[in-house]
Amino acid sequence: MTKMKLAVIVARFQNSMPTIGHLMLINYCKAKADKVLIVIGQTGTRLTFNNPMSHQIRHEMIYQYFLNNKNIHVNFLPDQK
């Protein structure tokens, strides 16, 4: 079976570190596709109990776990209120 060109993950990643479930999902997508795009929501509001981490912090967290993988990209999706 041939690999897909792109796998897209839409997630919040509002934990202090990626969970085992996050890592399993990303690794599954890496195995199935040449490139993985992770889309993180971006509220643009102050930090709250439900949104305790800024999108920059979440991007850095993912980047640190997959530092040497040039096929994983992180983009932001602004909230459409």
Gaussian input, Z-matrix of N, CA and C with variables (Angstrom, degrees):
# hf/3-21g

backbone

0 1
 N
 C     1     B1
 C     2     B2     1     A1
 N     3     B3     2     A2     1     D1
 C     4     B4     3     A3     2     D2
 C     5     B5     4     A4     3     D3
 N     6     B6     5     A5     4     D4
 C     7     B7     6     A6     5     D5
 C     8     B8     7     A7     6     D6
 N     9     B9     8     A8     7     D7
 C    10    B10     9     A9     8     D8
 C    11    B11    10    A10     9     D9
 N    12    B12    11    A11    10    D10
 C    13    B13    12    A12    11    D11
 C    14    B14    13    A13    12    D12
 N    15    B15    14    A14    13    D13
 C    16    B16    15    A15    14    D14
 C    17    B17    16    A16    15    D15
 N    18    B18    17    A17    16    D16
 C    19    B19    18    A18    17    D17
 C    20    B20    19    A19    18    D18
 N    21    B21    20    A20    19    D19
 C    22    B22    21    A21    20    D20
 C    23    B23    22    A22    21    D21
 N    24    B24    23    A23    22    D22
 C    25    B25    24    A24    23    D23
 C    26    B26    25    A25    24    D24
 N    27    B27    26    A26    25    D25
 C    28    B28    27    A27    26    D26
 C    29    B29    28    A28    27    D27
 N    30    B30    29    A29    28    D28
 C    31    B31    30    A30    29    D29
 C    32    B32    31    A31    30    D30
 N    33    B33    32    A32    31    D31
 C    34    B34    33    A33    32    D32
 C    35    B35    34    A34    33    D33
 N    36    B36    35    A35    34    D34
 C    37    B37    36    A36    35    D35
 C    38    B38    37    A37    36    D36
 N    39    B39    38    A38    37    D37
 C    40    B40    39    A39    38    D38
 C    41    B41    40    A40    39    D39
 N    42    B42    41    A41    40    D40
 C    43    B43    42    A42    41    D41
 C    44    B44    43    A43    42    D42
 N    45    B45    44    A44    43    D43
 C    46    B46    45    A45    44    D44
 C    47    B47    46    A46    45    D45
 N    48    B48    47    A47    46    D46
 C    49    B49    48    A48    47    D47
 C    50    B50    49    A49    48    D48
 N    51    B51    50    A50    49    D49
 C    52    B52    51    A51    50    D50
 C    53    B53    52    A52    51    D51
 N    54    B54    53    A53    52    D52
 C    55    B55    54    A54    53    D53
 C    56    B56    55    A55    54    D54
 N    57    B57    56    A56    55    D55
 C    58    B58    57    A57    56    D56
 C    59    B59    58    A58    57    D57
 N    60    B60    59    A59    58    D58
 C    61    B61    60    A60    59    D59
 C    62    B62    61    A61    60    D60
 N    63    B63    62    A62    61    D61
 C    64    B64    63    A63    62    D62
 C    65    B65    64    A64    63    D63
 N    66    B66    65    A65    64    D64
 C    67    B67    66    A66    65    D65
 C    68    B68    67    A67    66    D66
 N    69    B69    68    A68    67    D67
 C    70    B70    69    A69    68    D68
 C    71    B71    70    A70    69    D69
 N    72    B72    71    A71    70    D70
 C    73    B73    72    A72    71    D71
 C    74    B74    73    A73    72    D72
 N    75    B75    74    A74    73    D73
 C    76    B76    75    A75    74    D74
 C    77    B77    76    A76    75    D75
 N    78    B78    77    A77    76    D76
 C    79    B79    78    A78    77    D77
 C    80    B80    79    A79    78    D78
 N    81    B81    80    A80    79    D79
 C    82    B82    81    A81    80    D80
 C    83    B83    82    A82    81    D81
 N    84    B84    83    A83    82    D82
 C    85    B85    84    A84    83    D83
 C    86    B86    85    A85    84    D84
 N    87    B87    86    A86    85    D85
 C    88    B88    87    A87    86    D86
 C    89    B89    88    A88    87    D87
 N    90    B90    89    A89    88    D88
 C    91    B91    90    A90    89    D89
 C    92    B92    91    A91    90    D90
 N    93    B93    92    A92    91    D91
 C    94    B94    93    A93    92    D92
 C    95    B95    94    A94    93    D93
 N    96    B96    95    A95    94    D94
 C    97    B97    96    A96    95    D95
 C    98    B98    97    A97    96    D96
 N    99    B99    98    A98    97    D97
 C   100   B100    99    A99    98    D98
 C   101   B101   100   A100    99    D99
 N   102   B102   101   A101   100   D100
 C   103   B103   102   A102   101   D101
 C   104   B104   103   A103   102   D102
 N   105   B105   104   A104   103   D103
 C   106   B106   105   A105   104   D104
 C   107   B107   106   A106   105   D105
 N   108   B108   107   A107   106   D106
 C   109   B109   108   A108   107   D107
 C   110   B110   109   A109   108   D108
 N   111   B111   110   A110   109   D109
 C   112   B112   111   A111   110   D110
 C   113   B113   112   A112   111   D111
 N   114   B114   113   A113   112   D112
 C   115   B115   114   A114   113   D113
 C   116   B116   115   A115   114   D114
 N   117   B117   116   A116   115   D115
 C   118   B118   117   A117   116   D116
 C   119   B119   118   A118   117   D117
 N   120   B120   119   A119   118   D118
 C   121   B121   120   A120   119   D119
 C   122   B122   121   A121   120   D120
 N   123   B123   122   A122   121   D121
 C   124   B124   123   A123   122   D122
 C   125   B125   124   A124   123   D123
 N   126   B126   125   A125   124   D124
 C   127   B127   126   A126   125   D125
 C   128   B128   127   A127   126   D126
 N   129   B129   128   A128   127   D127
 C   130   B130   129   A129   128   D128
 C   131   B131   130   A130   129   D129
 N   132   B132   131   A131   130   D130
 C   133   B133   132   A132   131   D131
 C   134   B134   133   A133   132   D132
 N   135   B135   134   A134   133   D133
 C   136   B136   135   A135   134   D134
 C   137   B137   136   A136   135   D135
 N   138   B138   137   A137   136   D136
 C   139   B139   138   A138   137   D137
 C   140   B140   139   A139   138   D138
 N   141   B141   140   A140   139   D139
 C   142   B142   141   A141   140   D140
 C   143   B143   142   A142   141   D141
 N   144   B144   143   A143   142   D142
 C   145   B145   144   A144   143   D143
 C   146   B146   145   A145   144   D144
 N   147   B147   146   A146   145   D145
 C   148   B148   147   A147   146   D146
 C   149   B149   148   A148   147   D147
 N   150   B150   149   A149   148   D148
 C   151   B151   150   A150   149   D149
 C   152   B152   151   A151   150   D150
 N   153   B153   152   A152   151   D151
 C   154   B154   153   A153   152   D152
 C   155   B155   154   A154   153   D153
 N   156   B156   155   A155   154   D154
 C   157   B157   156   A156   155   D155
 C   158   B158   157   A157   156   D156
 N   159   B159   158   A158   157   D157
 C   160   B160   159   A159   158   D158
 C   161   B161   160   A160   159   D159
 N   162   B162   161   A161   160   D160
 C   163   B163   162   A162   161   D161
 C   164   B164   163   A163   162   D162
 N   165   B165   164   A164   163   D163
 C   166   B166   165   A165   164   D164
 C   167   B167   166   A166   165   D165
 N   168   B168   167   A167   166   D166
 C   169   B169   168   A168   167   D167
 C   170   B170   169   A169   168   D168
 N   171   B171   170   A170   169   D169
 C   172   B172   171   A171   170   D170
 C   173   B173   172   A172   171   D171
 N   174   B174   173   A173   172   D172
 C   175   B175   174   A174   173   D173
 C   176   B176   175   A175   174   D174
 N   177   B177   176   A176   175   D175
 C   178   B178   177   A177   176   D176
 C   179   B179   178   A178   177   D177
 N   180   B180   179   A179   178   D178
 C   181   B181   180   A180   179   D179
 C   182   B182   181   A181   180   D180
 N   183   B183   182   A182   181   D181
 C   184   B184   183   A183   182   D182
 C   185   B185   184   A184   183   D183
 N   186   B186   185   A185   184   D184
 C   187   B187   186   A186   185   D185
 C   188   B188   187   A187   186   D186
 N   189   B189   188   A188   187   D187
 C   190   B190   189   A189   188   D188
 C   191   B191   190   A190   189   D189
 N   192   B192   191   A191   190   D190
 C   193   B193   192   A192   191   D191
 C   194   B194   193   A193   192   D192
 N   195   B195   194   A194   193   D193
 C   196   B196   195   A195   194   D194
 C   197   B197   196   A196   195   D195
 N   198   B198   197   A197   196   D196
 C   199   B199   198   A198   197   D197
 C   200   B200   199   A199   198   D198
 N   201   B201   200   A200   199   D199
 C   202   B202   201   A201   200   D200
 C   203   B203   202   A202   201   D201
 N   204   B204   203   A203   202   D202
 C   205   B205   204   A204   203   D203
 C   206   B206   205   A205   204   D204
 N   207   B207   206   A206   205   D205
 C   208   B208   207   A207   206   D206
 C   209   B209   208   A208   207   D207
 N   210   B210   209   A209   208   D208
 C   211   B211   210   A210   209   D209
 C   212   B212   211   A211   210   D210
 N   213   B213   212   A212   211   D211
 C   214   B214   213   A213   212   D212
 C   215   B215   214   A214   213   D213
 N   216   B216   215   A215   214   D214
 C   217   B217   216   A216   215   D215
 C   218   B218   217   A217   216   D216
 N   219   B219   218   A218   217   D217
 C   220   B220   219   A219   218   D218
 C   221   B221   220   A220   219   D219
 N   222   B222   221   A221   220   D220
 C   223   B223   222   A222   221   D221
 C   224   B224   223   A223   222   D222
 N   225   B225   224   A224   223   D223
 C   226   B226   225   A225   224   D224
 C   227   B227   226   A226   225   D225
 N   228   B228   227   A227   226   D226
 C   229   B229   228   A228   227   D227
 C   230   B230   229   A229   228   D228
 N   231   B231   230   A230   229   D229
 C   232   B232   231   A231   230   D230
 C   233   B233   232   A232   231   D231
 N   234   B234   233   A233   232   D232
 C   235   B235   234   A234   233   D233
 C   236   B236   235   A235   234   D234
 N   237   B237   236   A236   235   D235
 C   238   B238   237   A237   236   D236
 C   239   B239   238   A238   237   D237
 N   240   B240   239   A239   238   D238
 C   241   B241   240   A240   239   D239
 C   242   B242   241   A241   240   D240

   B1=1.4497
   B2=1.5364
   B3=1.3088
   B4=1.4564
   B5=1.5246
   B6=1.3157
   B7=1.4602
   B8=1.5172
   B9=1.3146
   B10=1.4588
   B11=1.5256
   B12=1.3135
   B13=1.4630
   B14=1.5179
   B15=1.3419
   B16=1.4575
   B17=1.5194
   B18=1.3212
   B19=1.4647
   B20=1.5224
   B21=1.3284
   B22=1.4592
   B23=1.5239
   B24=1.3198
   B25=1.4638
   B26=1.5216
   B27=1.3121
   B28=1.4673
   B29=1.5208
   B30=1.3403
   B31=1.4640
   B32=1.5216
   B33=1.3095
   B34=1.4687
   B35=1.5264
   B36=1.3192
   B37=1.4686
   B38=1.5260
   B39=1.3274
   B40=1.4643
   B41=1.5251
   B42=1.3255
   B43=1.4648
   B44=1.5176
   B45=1.3193
   B46=1.4637
   B47=1.5241
   B48=1.3271
   B49=1.4631
   B50=1.5189
   B51=1.3363
   B52=1.4682
   B53=1.5296
   B54=1.3129
   B55=1.4622
   B56=1.5306
   B57=1.3110
   B58=1.4610
   B59=1.5246
   B60=1.3312
   B61=1.4584
   B62=1.5252
   B63=1.3384
   B64=1.4699
   B65=1.5260
   B66=1.3389
   B67=1.4685
   B68=1.5274
   B69=1.3356
   B70=1.4658
   B71=1.5268
   B72=1.3277
   B73=1.4647
   B74=1.5273
   B75=1.3162
   B76=1.4679
   B77=1.5249
   B78=1.3197
   B79=1.4677
   B80=1.5331
   B81=1.3286
   B82=1.4655
   B83=1.5314
   B84=1.3266
   B85=1.4649
   B86=1.5300
   B87=1.3249
   B88=1.4700
   B89=1.5271
   B90=1.3296
   B91=1.4654
   B92=1.5284
   B93=1.3248
   B94=1.4577
   B95=1.5293
   B96=1.3410
   B97=1.4697
   B98=1.5257
   B99=1.3175
   B100=1.4584
   B101=1.5291
   B102=1.3286
   B103=1.4614
   B104=1.5210
   B105=1.3443
   B106=1.4574
   B107=1.5229
   B108=1.3189
   B109=1.4548
   B110=1.5181
   B111=1.3362
   B112=1.4579
   B113=1.5237
   B114=1.3188
   B115=1.4552
   B116=1.5246
   B117=1.3410
   B118=1.4602
   B119=1.5196
   B120=1.3288
   B121=1.4564
   B122=1.5199
   B123=1.3121
   B124=1.4644
   B125=1.5224
   B126=1.3564
   B127=1.4550
   B128=1.5179
   B129=1.3178
   B130=1.4578
   B131=1.5120
   B132=1.3339
   B133=1.4617
   B134=1.5173
   B135=1.3128
   B136=1.4724
   B137=1.5298
   B138=1.3041
   B139=1.4594
   B140=1.5260
   B141=1.3228
   B142=1.4598
   B143=1.5215
   B144=1.3195
   B145=1.4594
   B146=1.5275
   B147=1.3370
   B148=1.4643
   B149=1.5268
   B150=1.3162
   B151=1.4688
   B152=1.5377
   B153=1.3444
   B154=1.4663
   B155=1.5338
   B156=1.3263
   B157=1.4692
   B158=1.5241
   B159=1.3218
   B160=1.4632
   B161=1.5286
   B162=1.3192
   B163=1.4681
   B164=1.5320
   B165=1.3302
   B166=1.4693
   B167=1.5341
   B168=1.3323
   B169=1.4701
   B170=1.5219
   B171=1.3461
   B172=1.4661
   B173=1.5264
   B174=1.3227
   B175=1.4660
   B176=1.5266
   B177=1.3215
   B178=1.4661
   B179=1.5297
   B180=1.3276
   B181=1.4640
   B182=1.5305
   B183=1.3155
   B184=1.4666
   B185=1.5269
   B186=1.3188
   B187=1.4611
   B188=1.5289
   B189=1.3398
   B190=1.4617
   B191=1.5254
   B192=1.3257
   B193=1.4596
   B194=1.5278
   B195=1.3167
   B196=1.4636
   B197=1.5276
   B198=1.3136
   B199=1.4639
   B200=1.5189
   B201=1.3068
   B202=1.4628
   B203=1.5241
   B204=1.3136
   B205=1.4636
   B206=1.5231
   B207=1.2986
   B208=1.4702
   B209=1.5266
   B210=1.3270
   B211=1.4650
   B212=1.5233
   B213=1.3472
   B214=1.4582
   B215=1.5177
   B216=1.3289
   B217=1.4600
   B218=1.5216
   B219=1.3354
   B220=1.4574
   B221=1.5203
   B222=1.3283
   B223=1.4661
   B224=1.5188
   B225=1.3183
   B226=1.4541
   B227=1.5256
   B228=1.3049
   B229=1.4621
   B230=1.5236
   B231=1.3406
   B232=1.4765
   B233=1.5242
   B234=1.3174
   B235=1.4495
   B236=1.5284
   B237=1.3075
   B238=1.4694
   B239=1.5178
   B240=1.3100
   B241=1.4810
   B242=1.4872
   A1=109.17
   A2=116.83
   A3=119.95
   A4=110.59
   A5=114.42
   A6=120.29
   A7=110.75
   A8=114.73
   A9=120.09
   A10=108.11
   A11=117.16
   A12=120.34
   A13=111.50
   A14=116.80
   A15=120.56
   A16=111.14
   A17=115.79
   A18=122.42
   A19=106.78
   A20=117.21
   A21=121.96
   A22=109.38
   A23=115.18
   A24=122.03
   A25=106.87
   A26=116.32
   A27=121.57
   A28=106.13
   A29=116.59
   A30=119.85
   A31=110.34
   A32=115.54
   A33=120.89
   A34=112.56
   A35=118.20
   A36=122.99
   A37=111.18
   A38=117.09
   A39=121.68
   A40=111.30
   A41=117.16
   A42=122.28
   A43=107.78
   A44=116.72
   A45=119.61
   A46=112.28
   A47=116.01
   A48=121.85
   A49=107.51
   A50=117.66
   A51=118.42
   A52=110.70
   A53=116.29
   A54=120.59
   A55=109.29
   A56=116.23
   A57=120.63
   A58=109.12
   A59=116.94
   A60=120.67
   A61=112.17
   A62=117.33
   A63=120.67
   A64=110.35
   A65=115.42
   A66=120.37
   A67=111.27
   A68=116.70
   A69=119.78
   A70=110.73
   A71=117.07
   A72=121.16
   A73=110.93
   A74=117.18
   A75=120.80
   A76=110.51
   A77=117.14
   A78=120.07
   A79=111.86
   A80=117.49
   A81=121.10
   A82=109.58
   A83=116.04
   A84=119.88
   A85=111.22
   A86=117.15
   A87=120.79
   A88=110.86
   A89=116.74
   A90=120.81
   A91=111.77
   A92=117.78
   A93=122.17
   A94=114.17
   A95=116.92
   A96=119.12
   A97=111.07
   A98=115.53
   A99=121.06
   A100=111.82
   A101=116.35
   A102=121.28
   A103=109.19
   A104=115.21
   A105=121.69
   A106=108.21
   A107=116.14
   A108=122.21
   A109=107.73
   A110=115.90
   A111=121.46
   A112=107.05
   A113=116.04
   A114=121.78
   A115=108.02
   A116=114.94
   A117=121.84
   A118=108.67
   A119=116.82
   A120=120.93
   A121=111.39
   A122=115.08
   A123=121.50
   A124=107.73
   A125=117.74
   A126=120.07
   A127=112.84
   A128=118.09
   A129=120.30
   A130=113.08
   A131=117.80
   A132=121.38
   A133=109.40
   A134=114.75
   A135=118.85
   A136=109.77
   A137=115.85
   A138=120.88
   A139=109.40
   A140=115.95
   A141=122.36
   A142=108.97
   A143=115.82
   A144=120.65
   A145=110.76
   A146=117.35
   A147=121.91
   A148=112.66
   A149=117.58
   A150=122.72
   A151=108.68
   A152=116.98
   A153=120.19
   A154=115.29
   A155=118.04
   A156=120.01
   A157=110.16
   A158=115.59
   A159=119.65
   A160=110.03
   A161=115.75
   A162=119.00
   A163=110.87
   A164=117.91
   A165=120.13
   A166=111.10
   A167=116.24
   A168=120.18
   A169=110.31
   A170=116.97
   A171=119.96
   A172=110.96
   A173=117.17
   A174=121.12
   A175=109.70
   A176=117.19
   A177=121.22
   A178=111.11
   A179=116.44
   A180=120.72
   A181=110.43
   A182=117.24
   A183=121.01
   A184=110.15
   A185=116.44
   A186=121.18
   A187=110.74
   A188=118.09
   A189=121.52
   A190=112.07
   A191=117.83
   A192=120.76
   A193=112.21
   A194=117.08
   A195=120.83
   A196=110.69
   A197=115.46
   A198=123.90
   A199=113.28
   A200=117.55
   A201=120.94
   A202=113.79
   A203=117.44
   A204=119.89
   A205=109.99
   A206=115.78
   A207=121.97
   A208=112.59
   A209=117.61
   A210=121.50
   A211=112.87
   A212=116.84
   A213=121.07
   A214=107.91
   A215=115.84
   A216=121.44
   A217=108.71
   A218=116.02
   A219=121.46
   A220=108.38
   A221=116.02
   A222=122.30
   A223=108.68
   A224=115.78
   A225=121.76
   A226=110.49
   A227=115.59
   A228=121.67
   A229=107.56
   A230=117.91
   A231=119.83
   A232=111.51
   A233=115.28
   A234=122.02
   A235=109.95
   A236=116.67
   A237=121.74
   A238=109.06
   A239=117.05
   A240=120.37
   A241=111.27
   D1=133.69
   D2=-179.15
   D3=-81.72
   D4=154.61
   D5=178.86
   D6=-77.27
   D7=149.34
   D8=171.00
   D9=-72.46
   D10=158.56
   D11=177.48
   D12=-75.49
   D13=-38.72
   D14=-173.57
   D15=-144.47
   D16=134.76
   D17=170.58
   D18=-114.08
   D19=137.79
   D20=-178.43
   D21=-117.78
   D22=130.24
   D23=177.19
   D24=-117.85
   D25=126.68
   D26=174.32
   D27=-110.64
   D28=118.27
   D29=-175.31
   D30=-152.52
   D31=165.91
   D32=-179.85
   D33=-93.98
   D34=-39.56
   D35=-177.98
   D36=53.11
   D37=50.63
   D38=-178.83
   D39=-95.13
   D40=39.24
   D41=175.89
   D42=-115.95
   D43=162.48
   D44=179.81
   D45=-69.23
   D46=-17.59
   D47=174.60
   D48=-153.32
   D49=156.94
   D50=178.21
   D51=-60.15
   D52=139.11
   D53=178.45
   D54=-78.96
   D55=169.72
   D56=175.77
   D57=-59.24
   D58=-38.73
   D59=178.00
   D60=-62.57
   D61=-42.68
   D62=176.22
   D63=-58.40
   D64=-49.37
   D65=-176.61
   D66=-64.23
   D67=-39.70
   D68=178.37
   D69=-64.35
   D70=-41.57
   D71=179.03
   D72=-63.59
   D73=-46.25
   D74=-179.62
   D75=-64.35
   D76=-44.16
   D77=179.27
   D78=-65.60
   D79=-36.24
   D80=175.91
   D81=-61.92
   D82=-45.84
   D83=179.90
   D84=-65.05
   D85=-38.36
   D86=176.79
   D87=-59.75
   D88=-37.26
   D89=-178.99
   D90=-73.23
   D91=-27.70
   D92=-175.03
   D93=-96.23
   D94=-17.11
   D95=-174.27
   D96=-137.76
   D97=154.57
   D98=177.76
   D99=-68.08
   D100=-38.31
   D101=-179.81
   D102=-131.77
   D103=150.65
   D104=178.09
   D105=-123.21
   D106=127.91
   D107=175.69
   D108=-110.32
   D109=121.82
   D110=177.21
   D111=-104.59
   D112=122.34
   D113=-179.68
   D114=-106.41
   D115=122.88
   D116=-179.09
   D117=-112.21
   D118=133.10
   D119=176.51
   D120=-67.66
   D121=148.74
   D122=-178.28
   D123=-133.66
   D124=109.21
   D125=-175.16
   D126=-81.85
   D127=-33.71
   D128=-177.56
   D129=77.02
   D130=6.95
   D131=178.09
   D132=-104.81
   D133=174.65
   D134=179.10
   D135=-65.61
   D136=162.04
   D137=179.70
   D138=-70.50
   D139=140.07
   D140=-179.48
   D141=-134.26
   D142=178.71
   D143=176.30
   D144=-59.41
   D145=-41.07
   D146=-179.32
   D147=-79.38
   D148=-20.58
   D149=179.19
   D150=-131.42
   D151=71.38
   D152=-172.64
   D153=-78.66
   D154=-8.73
   D155=-176.26
   D156=-130.22
   D157=138.43
   D158=177.33
   D159=-71.57
   D160=162.83
   D161=179.37
   D162=-65.69
   D163=-29.64
   D164=178.37
   D165=-65.64
   D166=-42.24
   D167=179.27
   D168=-64.55
   D169=-42.07
   D170=-179.70
   D171=-66.31
   D172=-37.64
   D173=176.49
   D174=-61.68
   D175=-46.95
   D176=-179.28
   D177=-61.93
   D178=-39.35
   D179=179.31
   D180=-60.51
   D181=-48.07
   D182=179.83
   D183=-65.24
   D184=-42.50
   D185=179.64
   D186=-58.48
   D187=-42.07
   D188=-179.35
   D189=-63.32
   D190=-35.98
   D191=-179.44
   D192=-74.33
   D193=-29.82
   D194=-175.34
   D195=-122.62
   D196=39.79
   D197=-174.69
   D198=-54.00
   D199=-40.80
   D200=-174.23
   D201=-95.20
   D202=8.96
   D203=-178.39
   D204=-107.41
   D205=104.71
   D206=-177.88
   D207=-77.90
   D208=-4.34
   D209=-178.88
   D210=-95.81
   D211=4.07
   D212=176.70
   D213=-110.71
   D214=125.05
   D215=-178.35
   D216=-124.32
   D217=145.19
   D218=179.29
   D219=-119.61
   D220=127.75
   D221=175.57
   D222=-125.13
   D223=163.34
   D224=-179.80
   D225=-112.68
   D226=146.64
   D227=176.69
   D228=-121.20
   D229=107.92
   D230=-179.75
   D231=-63.71
   D232=147.40
   D233=176.35
   D234=-64.27
   D235=135.86
   D236=-179.28
   D237=-104.64
   D238=81.04
   D239=-179.21
   D240=-89.26

